């Protein structure tokens, strides 16, 4: 599966988590993505309040990964 698509799926899944436990499990499942984005927080500390920060880090990382492609349009 495409890495960018994985990021989008991860962001959507975390946004729709119904409990802190489900949220923490989803957060744990995207370890590589959040590490690449520089978002390191212990799984048991991750709460719904952290979702906007994680989303921002993941989206920022996606944009930076596409920088060469995006520069072609400038």
mmCIF file of the N, C-alpha and C atoms, coordinates in Angstrom:
data_MODEL
# 
_entry.id   MODEL 
# 
loop_
_atom_site.group_PDB 
_atom_site.id 
_atom_site.type_symbol 
_atom_site.label_atom_id 
_atom_site.label_alt_id 
_atom_site.label_comp_id 
_atom_site.label_asym_id 
_atom_site.label_entity_id 
_atom_site.label_seq_id 
_atom_site.pdbx_PDB_ins_code 
_atom_site.Cartn_x 
_atom_site.Cartn_y 
_atom_site.Cartn_z 
_atom_site.occupancy 
_atom_site.B_iso_or_equiv 
_atom_site.pdbx_formal_charge 
_atom_site.auth_seq_id 
_atom_site.auth_comp_id 
_atom_site.auth_asym_id 
_atom_site.auth_atom_id 
_atom_site.pdbx_PDB_model_num 
ATOM 1   N N  . UNK A 1 1  ? 0.847   -1.184 0.000   1.00 0.00 ? 1  UNK A N  1 
ATOM 2   C CA . UNK A 1 1  ? 0.000   0.000  0.000   1.00 0.00 ? 1  UNK A CA 1 
ATOM 3   C C  . UNK A 1 1  ? 0.888   1.241  0.000   1.00 0.00 ? 1  UNK A C  1 
ATOM 4   N N  . UNK A 1 2  ? 0.437   2.254  -0.656  1.00 0.00 ? 2  UNK A N  1 
ATOM 5   C CA . UNK A 1 2  ? 1.169   3.508  -0.770  1.00 0.00 ? 2  UNK A CA 1 
ATOM 6   C C  . UNK A 1 2  ? 1.350   4.155  0.601   1.00 0.00 ? 2  UNK A C  1 
ATOM 7   N N  . UNK A 1 3  ? 2.546   4.638  0.881   1.00 0.00 ? 3  UNK A N  1 
ATOM 8   C CA . UNK A 1 3  ? 2.851   5.242  2.175   1.00 0.00 ? 3  UNK A CA 1 
ATOM 9   C C  . UNK A 1 3  ? 1.976   6.449  2.454   1.00 0.00 ? 3  UNK A C  1 
ATOM 10  N N  . UNK A 1 4  ? 1.752   7.277  1.470   1.00 0.00 ? 4  UNK A N  1 
ATOM 11  C CA . UNK A 1 4  ? 0.906   8.463  1.676   1.00 0.00 ? 4  UNK A CA 1 
ATOM 12  C C  . UNK A 1 4  ? -0.515  8.054  2.028   1.00 0.00 ? 4  UNK A C  1 
ATOM 13  N N  . UNK A 1 5  ? -0.985  7.034  1.365   1.00 0.00 ? 5  UNK A N  1 
ATOM 14  C CA . UNK A 1 5  ? -2.340  6.549  1.665   1.00 0.00 ? 5  UNK A CA 1 
ATOM 15  C C  . UNK A 1 5  ? -2.389  6.005  3.091   1.00 0.00 ? 5  UNK A C  1 
ATOM 16  N N  . UNK A 1 6  ? -1.338  5.327  3.527   1.00 0.00 ? 6  UNK A N  1 
ATOM 17  C CA . UNK A 1 6  ? -1.266  4.829  4.902   1.00 0.00 ? 6  UNK A CA 1 
ATOM 18  C C  . UNK A 1 6  ? -1.394  5.970  5.896   1.00 0.00 ? 6  UNK A C  1 
ATOM 19  N N  . UNK A 1 7  ? -0.729  7.083  5.606   1.00 0.00 ? 7  UNK A N  1 
ATOM 20  C CA . UNK A 1 7  ? -0.795  8.241  6.490   1.00 0.00 ? 7  UNK A CA 1 
ATOM 21  C C  . UNK A 1 7  ? -2.220  8.771  6.592   1.00 0.00 ? 7  UNK A C  1 
ATOM 22  N N  . UNK A 1 8  ? -2.889  8.886  5.469   1.00 0.00 ? 8  UNK A N  1 
ATOM 23  C CA . UNK A 1 8  ? -4.260  9.408  5.450   1.00 0.00 ? 8  UNK A CA 1 
ATOM 24  C C  . UNK A 1 8  ? -5.189  8.471  6.213   1.00 0.00 ? 8  UNK A C  1 
ATOM 25  N N  . UNK A 1 9  ? -5.047  7.178  5.994   1.00 0.00 ? 9  UNK A N  1 
ATOM 26  C CA . UNK A 1 9  ? -5.870  6.197  6.706   1.00 0.00 ? 9  UNK A CA 1 
ATOM 27  C C  . UNK A 1 9  ? -5.613  6.291  8.206   1.00 0.00 ? 9  UNK A C  1 
ATOM 28  N N  . UNK A 1 10 ? -4.364  6.446  8.603   1.00 0.00 ? 10 UNK A N  1 
ATOM 29  C CA . UNK A 1 10 ? -4.025  6.558  10.020  1.00 0.00 ? 10 UNK A CA 1 
ATOM 30  C C  . UNK A 1 10 ? -4.662  7.785  10.650  1.00 0.00 ? 10 UNK A C  1 
ATOM 31  N N  . UNK A 1 11 ? -4.584  8.912  9.968   1.00 0.00 ? 11 UNK A N  1 
ATOM 32  C CA . UNK A 1 11 ? -5.171  10.151 10.486  1.00 0.00 ? 11 UNK A CA 1 
ATOM 33  C C  . UNK A 1 11 ? -6.677  9.990  10.652  1.00 0.00 ? 11 UNK A C  1 
ATOM 34  N N  . UNK A 1 12 ? -7.337  9.409  9.662   1.00 0.00 ? 12 UNK A N  1 
ATOM 35  C CA . UNK A 1 12 ? -8.789  9.213  9.743   1.00 0.00 ? 12 UNK A CA 1 
ATOM 36  C C  . UNK A 1 12 ? -9.161  8.239  10.852  1.00 0.00 ? 12 UNK A C  1 
ATOM 37  N N  . UNK A 1 13 ? -8.438  7.148  10.974  1.00 0.00 ? 13 UNK A N  1 
ATOM 38  C CA . UNK A 1 13 ? -8.738  6.144  11.994  1.00 0.00 ? 13 UNK A CA 1 
ATOM 39  C C  . UNK A 1 13 ? -8.619  6.713  13.391  1.00 0.00 ? 13 UNK A C  1 
ATOM 40  N N  . UNK A 1 14 ? -7.566  7.446  13.634  1.00 0.00 ? 14 UNK A N  1 
ATOM 41  C CA . UNK A 1 14 ? -7.350  8.013  14.962  1.00 0.00 ? 14 UNK A CA 1 
ATOM 42  C C  . UNK A 1 14 ? -8.422  9.038  15.287  1.00 0.00 ? 14 UNK A C  1 
ATOM 43  N N  . UNK A 1 15 ? -8.837  9.797  14.305  1.00 0.00 ? 15 UNK A N  1 
ATOM 44  C CA . UNK A 1 15 ? -9.873  10.805 14.513  1.00 0.00 ? 15 UNK A CA 1 
ATOM 45  C C  . UNK A 1 15 ? -11.184 10.169 14.953  1.00 0.00 ? 15 UNK A C  1 
ATOM 46  N N  . UNK A 1 16 ? -11.470 8.976  14.463  1.00 0.00 ? 16 UNK A N  1 
ATOM 47  C CA . UNK A 1 16 ? -12.753 8.334  14.738  1.00 0.00 ? 16 UNK A CA 1 
ATOM 48  C C  . UNK A 1 16 ? -12.702 7.312  15.874  1.00 0.00 ? 16 UNK A C  1 
ATOM 49  N N  . UNK A 1 17 ? -11.613 7.232  16.606  1.00 0.00 ? 17 UNK A N  1 
ATOM 50  C CA . UNK A 1 17 ? -11.517 6.289  17.725  1.00 0.00 ? 17 UNK A CA 1 
ATOM 51  C C  . UNK A 1 17 ? -12.560 6.638  18.782  1.00 0.00 ? 17 UNK A C  1 
ATOM 52  N N  . UNK A 1 18 ? -13.218 5.611  19.304  1.00 0.00 ? 18 UNK A N  1 
ATOM 53  C CA . UNK A 1 18 ? -14.317 5.853  20.238  1.00 0.00 ? 18 UNK A CA 1 
ATOM 54  C C  . UNK A 1 18 ? -13.905 5.811  21.703  1.00 0.00 ? 18 UNK A C  1 
ATOM 55  N N  . UNK A 1 19 ? -12.750 5.262  22.009  1.00 0.00 ? 19 UNK A N  1 
ATOM 56  C CA . UNK A 1 19 ? -12.300 5.201  23.402  1.00 0.00 ? 19 UNK A CA 1 
ATOM 57  C C  . UNK A 1 19 ? -10.800 5.469  23.466  1.00 0.00 ? 19 UNK A C  1 
ATOM 58  N N  . UNK A 1 20 ? -10.319 5.791  24.664  1.00 0.00 ? 20 UNK A N  1 
ATOM 59  C CA . UNK A 1 20 ? -8.880  6.018  24.829  1.00 0.00 ? 20 UNK A CA 1 
ATOM 60  C C  . UNK A 1 20 ? -8.094  4.750  24.516  1.00 0.00 ? 20 UNK A C  1 
ATOM 61  N N  . UNK A 1 21 ? -8.638  3.600  24.890  1.00 0.00 ? 21 UNK A N  1 
ATOM 62  C CA . UNK A 1 21 ? -7.938  2.338  24.621  1.00 0.00 ? 21 UNK A CA 1 
ATOM 63  C C  . UNK A 1 21 ? -7.807  2.097  23.112  1.00 0.00 ? 21 UNK A C  1 
ATOM 64  N N  . UNK A 1 22 ? -8.895  2.289  22.379  1.00 0.00 ? 22 UNK A N  1 
ATOM 65  C CA . UNK A 1 22 ? -8.850  2.131  20.922  1.00 0.00 ? 22 UNK A CA 1 
ATOM 66  C C  . UNK A 1 22 ? -7.882  3.144  20.313  1.00 0.00 ? 22 UNK A C  1 
ATOM 67  N N  . UNK A 1 23 ? -7.922  4.359  20.819  1.00 0.00 ? 23 UNK A N  1 
ATOM 68  C CA . UNK A 1 23 ? -7.032  5.413  20.348  1.00 0.00 ? 23 UNK A CA 1 
ATOM 69  C C  . UNK A 1 23 ? -5.573  5.025  20.559  1.00 0.00 ? 23 UNK A C  1 
ATOM 70  N N  . UNK A 1 24 ? -5.259  4.503  21.737  1.00 0.00 ? 24 UNK A N  1 
ATOM 71  C CA . UNK A 1 24 ? -3.888  4.101  22.041  1.00 0.00 ? 24 UNK A CA 1 
ATOM 72  C C  . UNK A 1 24 ? -3.442  2.926  21.175  1.00 0.00 ? 24 UNK A C  1 
ATOM 73  N N  . UNK A 1 25 ? -4.351  1.996  20.881  1.00 0.00 ? 25 UNK A N  1 
ATOM 74  C CA . UNK A 1 25 ? -4.011  0.865  20.011  1.00 0.00 ? 25 UNK A CA 1 
ATOM 75  C C  . UNK A 1 25 ? -3.724  1.341  18.585  1.00 0.00 ? 25 UNK A C  1 
ATOM 76  N N  . UNK A 1 26 ? -4.544  2.261  18.093  1.00 0.00 ? 26 UNK A N  1 
ATOM 77  C CA . UNK A 1 26 ? -4.309  2.822  16.759  1.00 0.00 ? 26 UNK A CA 1 
ATOM 78  C C  . UNK A 1 26 ? -3.000  3.599  16.734  1.00 0.00 ? 26 UNK A C  1 
ATOM 79  N N  . UNK A 1 27 ? -2.762  4.357  17.790  1.00 0.00 ? 27 UNK A N  1 
ATOM 80  C CA . UNK A 1 27 ? -1.522  5.132  17.902  1.00 0.00 ? 27 UNK A CA 1 
ATOM 81  C C  . UNK A 1 27 ? -0.315  4.192  17.876  1.00 0.00 ? 27 UNK A C  1 
ATOM 82  N N  . UNK A 1 28 ? -0.405  3.090  18.602  1.00 0.00 ? 28 UNK A N  1 
ATOM 83  C CA . UNK A 1 28 ? 0.677   2.109  18.633  1.00 0.00 ? 28 UNK A CA 1 
ATOM 84  C C  . UNK A 1 28 ? 0.907   1.510  17.245  1.00 0.00 ? 28 UNK A C  1 
ATOM 85  N N  . UNK A 1 29 ? -0.170  1.290  16.495  1.00 0.00 ? 29 UNK A N  1 
ATOM 86  C CA . UNK A 1 29 ? -0.070  0.624  15.197  1.00 0.00 ? 29 UNK A CA 1 
ATOM 87  C C  . UNK A 1 29 ? 0.614   1.474  14.124  1.00 0.00 ? 29 UNK A C  1 
ATOM 88  N N  . UNK A 1 30 ? 0.753   2.754  14.358  1.00 0.00 ? 30 UNK A N  1 
ATOM 89  C CA . UNK A 1 30 ? 1.390   3.626  13.355  1.00 0.00 ? 30 UNK A CA 1 
ATOM 90  C C  . UNK A 1 30 ? 2.760   4.110  13.835  1.00 0.00 ? 30 UNK A C  1 
ATOM 91  N N  . UNK A 1 31 ? 3.459   3.262  14.559  1.00 0.00 ? 31 UNK A N  1 
ATOM 92  C CA . UNK A 1 31 ? 4.747   3.639  15.138  1.00 0.00 ? 31 UNK A CA 1 
ATOM 93  C C  . UNK A 1 31 ? 5.702   4.221  14.096  1.00 0.00 ? 31 UNK A C  1 
ATOM 94  N N  . UNK A 1 32 ? 5.878   3.536  12.980  1.00 0.00 ? 32 UNK A N  1 
ATOM 95  C CA . UNK A 1 32 ? 6.829   3.999  11.959  1.00 0.00 ? 32 UNK A CA 1 
ATOM 96  C C  . UNK A 1 32 ? 6.444   5.370  11.410  1.00 0.00 ? 32 UNK A C  1 
ATOM 97  N N  . UNK A 1 33 ? 5.156   5.573  11.186  1.00 0.00 ? 33 UNK A N  1 
ATOM 98  C CA . UNK A 1 33 ? 4.689   6.844  10.636  1.00 0.00 ? 33 UNK A CA 1 
ATOM 99  C C  . UNK A 1 33 ? 4.898   7.982  11.624  1.00 0.00 ? 33 UNK A C  1 
ATOM 100 N N  . UNK A 1 34 ? 4.550   7.761  12.877  1.00 0.00 ? 34 UNK A N  1 
ATOM 101 C CA . UNK A 1 34 ? 4.691   8.852  13.851  1.00 0.00 ? 34 UNK A CA 1 
ATOM 102 C C  . UNK A 1 34 ? 6.156   9.113  14.185  1.00 0.00 ? 34 UNK A C  1 
ATOM 103 N N  . UNK A 1 35 ? 6.977   8.057  14.169  1.00 0.00 ? 35 UNK A N  1 
ATOM 104 C CA . UNK A 1 35 ? 8.407   8.255  14.403  1.00 0.00 ? 35 UNK A CA 1 
ATOM 105 C C  . UNK A 1 35 ? 9.021   9.065  13.260  1.00 0.00 ? 35 UNK A C  1 
ATOM 106 N N  . UNK A 1 36 ? 8.648   8.747  12.027  1.00 0.00 ? 36 UNK A N  1 
ATOM 107 C CA . UNK A 1 36 ? 9.149   9.490  10.865  1.00 0.00 ? 36 UNK A CA 1 
ATOM 108 C C  . UNK A 1 36 ? 8.721   10.951 10.924  1.00 0.00 ? 36 UNK A C  1 
ATOM 109 N N  . UNK A 1 37 ? 7.558   11.195 11.518  1.00 0.00 ? 37 UNK A N  1 
ATOM 110 C CA . UNK A 1 37 ? 7.049   12.564 11.643  1.00 0.00 ? 37 UNK A CA 1 
ATOM 111 C C  . UNK A 1 37 ? 7.617   13.272 12.870  1.00 0.00 ? 37 UNK A C  1 
ATOM 112 N N  . UNK A 1 38 ? 8.401   12.552 13.673  1.00 0.00 ? 38 UNK A N  1 
ATOM 113 C CA . UNK A 1 38 ? 8.996   13.158 14.857  1.00 0.00 ? 38 UNK A CA 1 
ATOM 114 C C  . UNK A 1 38 ? 8.040   13.287 16.022  1.00 0.00 ? 38 UNK A C  1 
ATOM 115 N N  . UNK A 1 39 ? 6.973   12.500 16.024  1.00 0.00 ? 39 UNK A N  1 
ATOM 116 C CA . UNK A 1 39 ? 5.977   12.565 17.092  1.00 0.00 ? 39 UNK A CA 1 
ATOM 117 C C  . UNK A 1 39 ? 6.155   11.341 17.980  1.00 0.00 ? 39 UNK A C  1 
ATOM 118 N N  . UNK A 1 40 ? 6.892   11.518 19.057  1.00 0.00 ? 40 UNK A N  1 
ATOM 119 C CA . UNK A 1 40 ? 7.187   10.413 19.956  1.00 0.00 ? 40 UNK A CA 1 
ATOM 120 C C  . UNK A 1 40 ? 6.566   10.709 21.318  1.00 0.00 ? 40 UNK A C  1 
ATOM 121 N N  . UNK A 1 41 ? 5.582   9.920  21.668  1.00 0.00 ? 41 UNK A N  1 
ATOM 122 C CA . UNK A 1 41 ? 4.880   10.030 22.944  1.00 0.00 ? 41 UNK A CA 1 
ATOM 123 C C  . UNK A 1 41 ? 4.521   8.606  23.341  1.00 0.00 ? 41 UNK A C  1 
ATOM 124 N N  . UNK A 1 42 ? 4.751   8.212  24.592  1.00 0.00 ? 42 UNK A N  1 
ATOM 125 C CA . UNK A 1 42 ? 4.405   6.843  24.994  1.00 0.00 ? 42 UNK A CA 1 
ATOM 126 C C  . UNK A 1 42 ? 2.929   6.539  24.716  1.00 0.00 ? 42 UNK A C  1 
ATOM 127 N N  . UNK A 1 43 ? 2.665   5.327  24.265  1.00 0.00 ? 43 UNK A N  1 
ATOM 128 C CA . UNK A 1 43 ? 1.292   4.941  23.901  1.00 0.00 ? 43 UNK A CA 1 
ATOM 129 C C  . UNK A 1 43 ? 0.313   5.134  25.047  1.00 0.00 ? 43 UNK A C  1 
ATOM 130 N N  . UNK A 1 44 ? 0.736   4.799  26.259  1.00 0.00 ? 44 UNK A N  1 
ATOM 131 C CA . UNK A 1 44 ? -0.185  4.912  27.391  1.00 0.00 ? 44 UNK A CA 1 
ATOM 132 C C  . UNK A 1 44 ? -0.433  6.359  27.802  1.00 0.00 ? 44 UNK A C  1 
ATOM 133 N N  . UNK A 1 45 ? 0.311   7.296  27.258  1.00 0.00 ? 45 UNK A N  1 
ATOM 134 C CA . UNK A 1 45 ? 0.108   8.723  27.546  1.00 0.00 ? 45 UNK A CA 1 
ATOM 135 C C  . UNK A 1 45 ? -0.726  9.415  26.477  1.00 0.00 ? 45 UNK A C  1 
ATOM 136 N N  . UNK A 1 46 ? -0.905  8.767  25.334  1.00 0.00 ? 46 UNK A N  1 
ATOM 137 C CA . UNK A 1 46 ? -1.611  9.388  24.215  1.00 0.00 ? 46 UNK A CA 1 
ATOM 138 C C  . UNK A 1 46 ? -3.103  9.469  24.510  1.00 0.00 ? 46 UNK A C  1 
ATOM 139 N N  . UNK A 1 47 ? -3.654  10.672 24.416  1.00 0.00 ? 47 UNK A N  1 
ATOM 140 C CA . UNK A 1 47 ? -5.081  10.925 24.674  1.00 0.00 ? 47 UNK A CA 1 
ATOM 141 C C  . UNK A 1 47 ? -5.672  11.698 23.504  1.00 0.00 ? 47 UNK A C  1 
ATOM 142 N N  . UNK A 1 48 ? -6.980  11.852 23.515  1.00 0.00 ? 48 UNK A N  1 
ATOM 143 C CA . UNK A 1 48 ? -7.678  12.557 22.432  1.00 0.00 ? 48 UNK A CA 1 
ATOM 144 C C  . UNK A 1 48 ? -7.186  13.992 22.268  1.00 0.00 ? 48 UNK A C  1 
ATOM 145 N N  . UNK A 1 49 ? -6.717  14.601 23.348  1.00 0.00 ? 49 UNK A N  1 
ATOM 146 C CA . UNK A 1 49 ? -6.192  15.970 23.269  1.00 0.00 ? 49 UNK A CA 1 
ATOM 147 C C  . UNK A 1 49 ? -4.969  16.066 22.354  1.00 0.00 ? 49 UNK A C  1 
ATOM 148 N N  . UNK A 1 50 ? -4.276  14.952 22.163  1.00 0.00 ? 50 UNK A N  1 
ATOM 149 C CA . UNK A 1 50 ? -3.064  14.936 21.350  1.00 0.00 ? 50 UNK A CA 1 
ATOM 150 C C  . UNK A 1 50 ? -3.344  14.745 19.861  1.00 0.00 ? 50 UNK A C  1 
ATOM 151 N N  . UNK A 1 51 ? -4.577  14.423 19.500  1.00 0.00 ? 51 UNK A N  1 
ATOM 152 C CA . UNK A 1 51 ? -4.910  14.129 18.098  1.00 0.00 ? 51 UNK A CA 1 
ATOM 153 C C  . UNK A 1 51 ? -4.535  15.272 17.155  1.00 0.00 ? 51 UNK A C  1 
ATOM 154 N N  . UNK A 1 52 ? -4.909  16.529 17.447  1.00 0.00 ? 52 UNK A N  1 
ATOM 155 C CA . UNK A 1 52 ? -4.540  17.605 16.509  1.00 0.00 ? 52 UNK A CA 1 
ATOM 156 C C  . UNK A 1 52 ? -3.026  17.737 16.310  1.00 0.00 ? 52 UNK A C  1 
ATOM 157 N N  . UNK A 1 53 ? -2.261  17.533 17.367  1.00 0.00 ? 53 UNK A N  1 
ATOM 158 C CA . UNK A 1 53 ? -0.798  17.611 17.251  1.00 0.00 ? 53 UNK A CA 1 
ATOM 159 C C  . UNK A 1 53 ? -0.256  16.486 16.379  1.00 0.00 ? 53 UNK A C  1 
ATOM 160 N N  . UNK A 1 54 ? -0.781  15.284 16.580  1.00 0.00 ? 54 UNK A N  1 
ATOM 161 C CA . UNK A 1 54 ? -0.352  14.146 15.770  1.00 0.00 ? 54 UNK A CA 1 
ATOM 162 C C  . UNK A 1 54 ? -0.742  14.343 14.310  1.00 0.00 ? 54 UNK A C  1 
ATOM 163 N N  . UNK A 1 55 ? -1.966  14.785 14.080  1.00 0.00 ? 55 UNK A N  1 
ATOM 164 C CA . UNK A 1 55 ? -2.411  15.028 12.708  1.00 0.00 ? 55 UNK A CA 1 
ATOM 165 C C  . UNK A 1 55 ? -1.519  16.054 12.023  1.00 0.00 ? 55 UNK A C  1 
ATOM 166 N N  . UNK A 1 56 ? -1.203  17.101 12.724  1.00 0.00 ? 56 UNK A N  1 
ATOM 167 C CA . UNK A 1 56 ? -0.342  18.138 12.167  1.00 0.00 ? 56 UNK A CA 1 
ATOM 168 C C  . UNK A 1 56 ? 1.030   17.575 11.806  1.00 0.00 ? 56 UNK A C  1 
ATOM 169 N N  . UNK A 1 57 ? 1.595   16.775 12.695  1.00 0.00 ? 57 UNK A N  1 
ATOM 170 C CA . UNK A 1 57 ? 2.911   16.186 12.442  1.00 0.00 ? 57 UNK A CA 1 
ATOM 171 C C  . UNK A 1 57 ? 2.869   15.234 11.246  1.00 0.00 ? 57 UNK A C  1 
ATOM 172 N N  . UNK A 1 58 ? 1.824   14.405 11.161  1.00 0.00 ? 58 UNK A N  1 
ATOM 173 C CA . UNK A 1 58 ? 1.719   13.455 10.051  1.00 0.00 ? 58 UNK A CA 1 
ATOM 174 C C  . UNK A 1 58 ? 1.526   14.165 8.714   1.00 0.00 ? 58 UNK A C  1 
ATOM 175 N N  . UNK A 1 59 ? 0.662   15.174 8.697   1.00 0.00 ? 59 UNK A N  1 
ATOM 176 C CA . UNK A 1 59 ? 0.415   15.911 7.453   1.00 0.00 ? 59 UNK A CA 1 
ATOM 177 C C  . UNK A 1 59 ? 1.662   16.679 7.031   1.00 0.00 ? 59 UNK A C  1 
ATOM 178 N N  . UNK A 1 60 ? 2.320   17.311 7.986   1.00 0.00 ? 60 UNK A N  1 
ATOM 179 C CA . UNK A 1 60 ? 3.552   18.038 7.688   1.00 0.00 ? 60 UNK A CA 1 
ATOM 180 C C  . UNK A 1 60 ? 4.599   17.093 7.097   1.00 0.00 ? 60 UNK A C  1 
ATOM 181 N N  . UNK A 1 61 ? 4.709   15.914 7.663   1.00 0.00 ? 61 UNK A N  1 
ATOM 182 C CA . UNK A 1 61 ? 5.667   14.931 7.165   1.00 0.00 ? 61 UNK A CA 1 
ATOM 183 C C  . UNK A 1 61 ? 5.305   14.477 5.750   1.00 0.00 ? 61 UNK A C  1 
ATOM 184 N N  . UNK A 1 62 ? 4.011   14.305 5.477   1.00 0.00 ? 62 UNK A N  1 
ATOM 185 C CA . UNK A 1 62 ? 3.585   13.933 4.124   1.00 0.00 ? 62 UNK A CA 1 
ATOM 186 C C  . UNK A 1 62 ? 3.973   15.010 3.119   1.00 0.00 ? 62 UNK A C  1 
ATOM 187 N N  . UNK A 1 63 ? 3.763   16.263 3.483   1.00 0.00 ? 63 UNK A N  1 
ATOM 188 C CA . UNK A 1 63 ? 4.095   17.371 2.586   1.00 0.00 ? 63 UNK A CA 1 
ATOM 189 C C  . UNK A 1 63 ? 5.602   17.426 2.347   1.00 0.00 ? 63 UNK A C  1 
ATOM 190 N N  . UNK A 1 64 ? 6.374   17.272 3.406   1.00 0.00 ? 64 UNK A N  1 
ATOM 191 C CA . UNK A 1 64 ? 7.828   17.293 3.248   1.00 0.00 ? 64 UNK A CA 1 
ATOM 192 C C  . UNK A 1 64 ? 8.315   16.136 2.382   1.00 0.00 ? 64 UNK A C  1 
ATOM 193 N N  . UNK A 1 65 ? 7.671   14.974 2.513   1.00 0.00 ? 65 UNK A N  1 
ATOM 194 C CA . UNK A 1 65 ? 8.040   13.824 1.686   1.00 0.00 ? 65 UNK A CA 1 
ATOM 195 C C  . UNK A 1 65 ? 7.745   14.071 0.209   1.00 0.00 ? 65 UNK A C  1 
ATOM 196 N N  . UNK A 1 66 ? 6.782   14.923 -0.071  1.00 0.00 ? 66 UNK A N  1 
ATOM 197 C CA . UNK A 1 66 ? 6.372   15.218 -1.456  1.00 0.00 ? 66 UNK A CA 1 
ATOM 198 C C  . UNK A 1 66 ? 7.020   16.490 -1.990  1.00 0.00 ? 66 UNK A C  1 
ATOM 199 N N  . UNK A 1 67 ? 7.925   17.046 -1.248  1.00 0.00 ? 67 UNK A N  1 
ATOM 200 C CA . UNK A 1 67 ? 8.486   18.350 -1.593  1.00 0.00 ? 67 UNK A CA 1 
ATOM 201 C C  . UNK A 1 67 ? 9.009   18.426 -3.025  1.00 0.00 ? 67 UNK A C  1 
ATOM 202 N N  . UNK A 1 68 ? 9.758   17.429 -3.455  1.00 0.00 ? 68 UNK A N  1 
ATOM 203 C CA . UNK A 1 68 ? 10.303  17.445 -4.821  1.00 0.00 ? 68 UNK A CA 1 
ATOM 204 C C  . UNK A 1 68 ? 9.188   17.463 -5.861  1.00 0.00 ? 68 UNK A C  1 
ATOM 205 N N  . UNK A 1 69 ? 8.163   16.661 -5.623  1.00 0.00 ? 69 UNK A N  1 
ATOM 206 C CA . UNK A 1 69 ? 7.034   16.643 -6.555  1.00 0.00 ? 69 UNK A CA 1 
ATOM 207 C C  . UNK A 1 69 ? 6.304   17.978 -6.547  1.00 0.00 ? 69 UNK A C  1 
ATOM 208 N N  . UNK A 1 70 ? 6.112   18.549 -5.368  1.00 0.00 ? 70 UNK A N  1 
ATOM 209 C CA . UNK A 1 70 ? 5.408   19.822 -5.257  1.00 0.00 ? 70 UNK A CA 1 
ATOM 210 C C  . UNK A 1 70 ? 6.201   20.959 -5.894  1.00 0.00 ? 70 UNK A C  1 
ATOM 211 N N  . UNK A 1 71 ? 7.520   20.911 -5.782  1.00 0.00 ? 71 UNK A N  1 
ATOM 212 C CA . UNK A 1 71 ? 8.363   21.957 -6.363  1.00 0.00 ? 71 UNK A CA 1 
ATOM 213 C C  . UNK A 1 71 ? 8.252   22.012 -7.889  1.00 0.00 ? 71 UNK A C  1 
ATOM 214 N N  . UNK A 1 72 ? 7.846   20.932 -8.505  1.00 0.00 ? 72 UNK A N  1 
ATOM 215 C CA . UNK A 1 72 ? 7.684   20.918 -9.961  1.00 0.00 ? 72 UNK A CA 1 
ATOM 216 C C  . UNK A 1 72 ? 6.565   21.854 -10.411 1.00 0.00 ? 72 UNK A C  1 
ATOM 217 N N  . UNK A 1 73 ? 5.625   22.138 -9.531  1.00 0.00 ? 73 UNK A N  1 
ATOM 218 C CA . UNK A 1 73 ? 4.480   22.975 -9.878  1.00 0.00 ? 73 UNK A CA 1 
ATOM 219 C C  . UNK A 1 73 ? 4.708   24.449 -9.588  1.00 0.00 ? 73 UNK A C  1 
ATOM 220 N N  . UNK A 1 74 ? 5.843   24.761 -9.002  1.00 0.00 ? 74 UNK A N  1 
ATOM 221 C CA . UNK A 1 74 ? 6.129   26.158 -8.644  1.00 0.00 ? 74 UNK A CA 1 
ATOM 222 C C  . UNK A 1 74 ? 6.905   26.821 -9.754  1.00 0.00 ? 74 UNK A C  1 
# 
